[in-house]
Amino acid sequence: MNRHQRLLRRILSGQADANIRFRDVKALLLALGFDERIRGSHHIYELPGLPEVVTLQPQGTNAKRYQVRQLRKLLIQYQLFELLEDD
């Protein structure tokens, strides 16, 4: 299991939302194929064909808790976690 799969498992479990590092979430989204653009402190991620965007802001070195919850909902709703299963 690689680091992206481990992080994905942590996010999907919902037990560590406040302790997920921002840089790890960023790397996961890029590995899933999201495009990144930055506006100030907002990092906006878009996946071609996906009607929603993911917006993240760092809170210190971690991602904000509510944004991790929103990301989990999106990953489940669109079954994006399946994109990493082949690795």
CORSUL-V999373 format. One record per pair of residues at least 4 apart in sequence whose C-alpha atoms are under 7 Angstrom apart, sorted by the first residue. I is the first residue (numbers start at 1). J is the second residue. D is the distance in Angstrom with one decimal. If there is no record, write none. Layout:
# CORSUL-V999373
I_J_D ; I_J_D
This chain:
# CORSUL-V999373
1_5_6.0 ; 1_6_6.7 ; 2_6_6.4 ; 3_7_6.1 ; 4_8_6.0 ; 4_28_5.7 ; 5_9_6.1 ; 5_84_6.8 ; 6_10_6.4 ; 7_11_6.2 ; 8_12_6.1 ; 9_13_6.1 ; 10_14_6.7 ; 10_16_6.7 ; 11_17_6.8 ; 11_72_6.2 ; 12_72_5.9 ; 16_20_6.6 ; 17_65_5.1 ; 17_68_5.9 ; 17_69_6.9 ; 18_64_6.7 ; 18_65_4.8 ; 19_62_6.3 ; 20_62_5.5 ; 20_63_6.0 ; 21_25_6.5 ; 21_61_5.8 ; 21_62_4.1 ; 21_63_5.7 ; 22_26_6.2 ; 22_58_5.8 ; 22_61_5.9 ; 22_62_4.6 ; 22_63_4.4 ; 23_27_6.2 ; 24_28_6.2 ; 25_29_6.2 ; 26_30_6.3 ; 27_31_6.1 ; 28_32_6.2 ; 29_33_6.5 ; 29_34_5.5 ; 30_34_5.0 ; 30_35_6.7 ; 32_83_6.4 ; 33_47_6.5 ; 34_45_5.7 ; 34_46_5.2 ; 34_47_4.5 ; 35_45_5.4 ; 35_46_5.2 ; 35_47_6.2 ; 36_43_6.7 ; 36_44_5.7 ; 36_45_4.6 ; 36_46_6.7 ; 37_43_6.0 ; 37_44_5.3 ; 37_45_6.6 ; 38_42_5.8 ; 38_43_4.6 ; 38_44_6.0 ; 39_43_6.5 ; 41_57_5.9 ; 42_55_6.4 ; 42_56_5.8 ; 42_57_5.1 ; 43_55_5.7 ; 43_56_5.2 ; 43_57_6.2 ; 44_53_6.8 ; 44_54_5.7 ; 44_55_4.5 ; 44_56_6.5 ; 45_53_5.7 ; 45_54_5.0 ; 45_55_6.3 ; 46_53_5.0 ; 46_54_6.6 ; 54_71_6.8 ; 56_63_6.8 ; 56_67_6.3 ; 57_63_6.2 ; 57_64_6.5 ; 58_62_5.7 ; 58_63_4.9 ; 58_64_6.3 ; 59_63_5.7 ; 59_64_5.8 ; 63_68_6.8 ; 64_68_6.4 ; 65_69_6.5 ; 66_70_6.3 ; 67_71_6.1 ; 68_72_6.2 ; 69_73_6.3 ; 70_74_6.3 ; 71_75_6.1 ; 72_76_6.2 ; 73_77_5.9 ; 74_78_6.1 ; 75_79_5.4 ; 75_80_4.9 ; 75_81_6.0 ; 76_80_6.8
